Structure formats: structure tokens, C-alpha cells
């Protein structure tokens, strides 16, 4: 083997250092996506219905991220892999921009542009409100519990 071939076979130290992070994000993402899929099976959107399940999945996931981020950034020191596993992986897999976008397109293609516009606007507004409300409430609750 020549020197360049040998060099290409070695794993770069930065790649090796990030391997655990990639692994936990993948595991968490699979778990989150499975939970979202289970929610869509449990509460399917009927034909020509409003996609309530995905709206509430996104809002709930954003509320959880608000609580989670306050706890791990302001209250406790977390294991370095917890944030990528739960925040990026589980909650990233659970919440969904792609299904939201498909739902908006389906509403427009189904002849319901008004509903599509409402869904297009309500989802990010409700998600942002959920993060803010959950983070604020978590801070208030935790401040009251401190001696």
C-alpha cells in the first residue's frame, strides 16, 4: 500500500470522537420516530380531516424540549451524551417538519387552501408558544423549590 492509501484507511480522530454522539442520536431518533408513528397509528387523520395528531405531536415535543433544556442547561449538569440522545435524537425524531409539510401540501391539493394556510401558520406559532411556556413554567416551578 502507498502512503495515501494507508492514510485513507485510518479513522480520523475527530470522526472517532464523534462516533458515540452519532450513535446516540441515531438510537434516540429511531425511538422518537417510532413514538410519532405510534401516535399516528393510534390517532390517524381521517381522509379530508385536519392533521391534529401531527400538530399535537409537534407541540408536545416542543414543550418537552422547553422543560428539558431548562433542566440540563440551568439546573443540572447532564451526561455529555444526554442532550444529543434525547434533545436531538428522541425529540428530533418525534417532532416532524417533513410530515407537517406533506400535510400542508395535502390540504392544498385536496382543495382546502384556507385550512392549509391555518395549519401552516398555527403549527410553528403553537410550537414556539409551547417551548416558551414550558421553559418559563419549569423555571418558575424550580425556583420555588429551591431553599
C-alpha positions in Angstrom: 0.0 0.0 0.0 1.1 3.5 -0.7 1.1 6.2 2.0 -2.1 7.9 0.7 -4.0 4.6 0.7 -2.8 3.8 4.3 -3.8 7.3 5.4 -7.3 6.9 4.0 -7.8 3.6 5.9 -7.2 5.3 9.3 -10.2 6.8 11.1 -9.6 10.5 11.6 -9.5 11.3 15.4 -12.4 13.8 15.1 -14.6 11.1 13.5 -13.7 8.6 16.2 -14.5 11.2 18.9 -18.0 11.9 17.4 -18.9 8.2 16.8 -20.7 7.9 20.2 -22.6 11.1 19.5 -23.7 9.8 16.1 -24.7 6.5 17.7 -26.9 8.0 20.4 -28.5 10.5 18.0 -29.4 7.5 15.7 -30.8 5.5 18.6 -32.8 8.4 20.0 -34.0 9.3 16.6 -35.3 5.8 16.0 -37.1 5.8 19.3 -38.6 9.3 18.7 -39.7 8.4 15.1 -41.3 5.1 16.4 -43.2 7.1 19.0 -44.5 9.5 16.4 -45.5 6.7 14.1 -47.3 5.0 17.0 -49.2 8.3 17.7 -50.2 8.5 14.0 -51.5 4.9 14.2 -53.4 5.5 17.4 -54.9 8.7 16.2 -54.9 8.6 12.4 -56.0 11.6 10.4 -59.2 10.7 8.6 -59.5 11.3 4.8 -60.1 15.1 4.3 -59.6 15.6 8.1 -57.4 18.1 9.9 -53.9 16.6 10.9 -54.5 17.1 14.6 -52.1 14.3 15.6 -49.1 15.8 13.9 -49.9 19.2 15.2 -50.1 17.9 18.8 -47.0 15.8 18.4 -45.1 18.8 17.3 -46.5 21.0 20.1 -45.9 18.3 22.8 -42.4 17.7 21.6 -41.6 21.4 21.7 -43.0 21.6 25.2 -40.8 18.7 26.3 -37.7 20.4 24.8 -38.5 23.5 26.7 -38.6 21.6 30.0 -35.5 19.5 29.1 -33.3 22.5 28.1 -34.1 24.4 31.2 -33.2 21.4 33.4 -30.0 20.5 31.6 -28.7 24.0 31.0 -29.8 25.9 34.1 -30.4 23.3 36.8 -28.3 20.2 36.4 -25.2 19.1 34.6 -26.1 16.3 32.3 -24.0 13.5 30.9 -22.5 14.7 27.6 -24.5 12.2 25.5 -27.9 13.0 27.1 -28.5 16.1 25.1 -27.7 14.6 21.7 -29.6 11.4 22.6 -32.8 13.0 24.0 -32.8 16.5 22.6 -31.6 15.9 19.1 -32.4 12.2 18.7 -35.6 11.4 20.6 -37.3 14.8 20.3 -35.9 15.4 16.8 -37.3 12.1 15.7 -40.6 12.6 17.5 -41.3 16.1 16.1 -41.6 16.4 12.4 -41.3 19.1 9.9 -41.5 16.8 6.9 -44.9 15.3 7.8 -46.1 18.8 8.6 -45.0 19.9 5.1 -46.7 17.0 3.5 -49.9 17.6 5.5 -49.9 21.3 4.3 -49.4 20.1 0.7 -52.2 17.6 1.0 -54.6 20.2 2.4 -53.8 22.5 -0.5 -54.0 19.6 -3.1 -57.3 18.5 -1.5 -58.9 21.8 -2.3 -58.7 23.2 1.2 -56.2 26.1 0.9 -57.7 28.0 3.8 -57.2 25.1 6.2 -53.8 24.6 4.7 -52.9 28.2 5.5 -54.2 27.9 9.0 -52.2 24.7 9.6 -49.2 26.3 8.1 -49.4 29.3 10.5 -50.7 27.6 13.6 -48.1 24.8 13.8 -44.9 27.0 14.2 -46.8 29.5 16.4 -48.1 26.8 18.7 -44.7 25.1 18.8 -42.9 28.3 19.7 -45.5 29.1 22.3 -45.1 25.6 23.8 -41.4 25.9 24.1 -41.6 29.3 25.7 -44.5 28.4 28.1 -42.9 25.1 29.2 -39.5 26.7 29.7 -41.0 29.6 31.7 -43.2 27.3 33.8 -40.2 25.0 34.5 -38.1 27.9 35.7 -40.9 29.2 38.0 -41.5 25.7 39.5 -37.8 25.1 40.0 -37.2 28.5 41.5 -40.0 27.9 44.1 -38.5 24.6 45.0 -35.0 26.0 45.8 -34.3 26.6 49.5 
